[in-house]
Amino acid sequence: MDSRRVWVVAIFLFVMGDAVATQIRGALLESFQSSFGVSEALLGLVAPAGTVGFVVSVLAIGFVSGRIDLKRTLLIGVAATVVSLLVMSVAPVYWLFLAVMVGQGAAAGAFRGVDRPILSHLYPSRRGRIFALYSLAWALGAVTGPVLVNAVLSVTDWRVTYAILGLFFVPIGLLIWQTELPASTDNEQSLSLDALRTLVRRPAVLGSIGCMALLGGIEGIFFTWLPYYASTIIPRDLANLLLSTFLLAYIPGRILNTWIIERVNYLYLTFGLTLASIPVLLVTFSGIGGWALFMLVFLAGFLISGLFPTILSFAVEASPEYSGPISAMTTGGTYTGIALAPLGVGVVAELVDIQTAMYLTLGLAIALLIGTVVTWAATRGSGRAGIPSE
């Protein structure tokens, strides 16, 4: 196996593990509540805690990706991830658990601040496809998370989930340690402050960051609160499987996306997927139960799954030589939405009820539809790189 493929395997495995770490949070909310004795509003802090460290780290690393030792950064990210997950498995109080979760997010952010730039330079002629496959790897890990939780809870304490996950990352670190990066990864350009200002002012980049934040809000609500919402309608074990159903839909959705992303205008695809998701979200959180709820959640996941790789590809093609900073800013936008929107759901759920709170997804989807149209207009209708002539 050539070194490019080894790096793809290592990066995809890390992304899968990181997705598991993200998705077990929602499936374990009730366990956190019973173990630590906290309210719904405090449970809403789980998403921000898991995200704030990630966002700060991915932005900081992404902006300097052209100046740092990429392999060393990846190794530090893996090592810190292992330590954080193992400490979380034994944290005795809620506030310590949240604090270490911030550290775990920062460790993952260090890795993911440079992984997509590396992939971008390993496969410069097929960025859209490699990003779609990257997103598919994330989906495979994400769908595993709630299933892992159910398996662990059926035999032992929820804390074992974090111990198992921590050990999963050890061989990934060893694989990275033994493999040298190809020379093509040296193509990443350093970004000056003036260049950053120019880059952010480009409509394609600015629009993508905003759209990613709205998308992150939708996904964050599903990831964090879907099992909790569903447990008010169906038994808890089925509620966790409902999140798995949502994430399972990401697999066929992103497989299709790997094919269609090279054939359809990026913004047209974003608009179509978002428009189709709006009526689905409206019915999903209407209080419907049974198999209809599972079918609607699967359909919602199928439609939403194609948005992240499509918007990311649109943004990176704006300036591929700055793929690190662009990836960092769009990822930062996504995870800002993932952090803030679930916090809002927790507040609304405590003030009103969880069903009303889940309709925040509908408002965010409508805002994303508007944001896509505005970005299309600002980039003069281009759906590829989307950079107006200067």
BELSULLIN-V123951 format. One record per backbone hydrogen bond with DSSP energy under -1.0 kcal/mol. NH is the residue of the N-H (numbers start at 1). CO is the residue of the C=O. Records with the same first field share a line. If there is no record, write none. Layout:
BEGIN
NH->CO  CO
END
This chain:
BEGIN
6->2
7->3
8->4
9->5
10->6
11->7
12->8
13->9
14->10
15->11
16->12
17->13
18->14
19->15
20->16
21->17
22->18
23->19
24->20
27->23
28->24
29->26
32->28
33->29
34->30
35->31
36->32
37->33
43->39
44->40
45->42
46->43
49->45
50->46
52->48
55->51
56->52
57->53
58->54
59->55
60->56
61->57
62->58
63->59
65->62
67->64
73->69
74->70
75->71
76->72
77->73
78->74
79->75
80->76
81->77
82->78
83->79
84->80
85->81
86->82
87->83
88->84
89->85
90->87
97->93
98->94
99->95
100->96
101->97
102->98
103->99
104->100
105->101
106->102
107->103
108->104
109->105
110->106
111->107
112->108
113->109
114->111
115->111
118->114
119->115
120->116
121->117
122->118
123->119
126->123
130->126
131->127
132->128
133->129
134->130
135->131
136->132
137->133
138->134
139->135
140->136
141->137
142->138
143->139
145->141
148->144
149->145
150->146
151->147
152->148
153->149
154->150
155->152
156->152
160->157
161->158
163->159
164->160
165->161
166->162
167->163
168->164
173->169
174->170
175->171
176->172
177->173
178->174
179->176
185->182
186->183
187->184
189->321
196->192
197->193
198->194
199->195
200->196
201->197
202->199
206->202
207->203
208->204
209->205
210->206
211->207
212->208
213->209
214->210
215->211
216->212
217->213
218->214
219->215
220->216
221->217
222->218
223->219
224->220
225->221
226->222
229->225
230->226
231->227
232->229
233->230
234->230
239->235
240->236
241->237
242->238
243->239
244->240
245->241
246->242
247->243
248->244
249->245
250->247
251->248
253->249
254->250
255->251
256->252
257->253
258->254
260->256
261->257
263->260
264->260
266->383
269->265
270->266
271->267
272->268
273->269
274->270
275->271
276->272
277->273
278->274
281->277
282->278
283->279
284->280
285->281
286->283
294->290
295->291
296->292
297->293
298->294
299->295
300->296
301->297
302->298
303->299
304->300
305->301
307->304
310->306
311->307
312->308
313->309
314->310
315->311
316->312
317->313
318->315
319->316
322->319
323->320
326->322
327->323
328->324
329->325
330->326
331->327
332->328
333->329
334->330
335->331
336->332
337->333
338->334
339->335
340->336
341->337
344->340
345->341
346->342
347->343
348->344
349->345
350->346
351->347
352->348
357->353
358->354
359->356
360->357
361->358
363->359
364->360
365->361
366->362
367->363
368->364
369->365
370->366
371->367
372->368
373->369
374->370
375->371
376->372
377->373
378->374
379->375
380->377
381->376
382->379
END
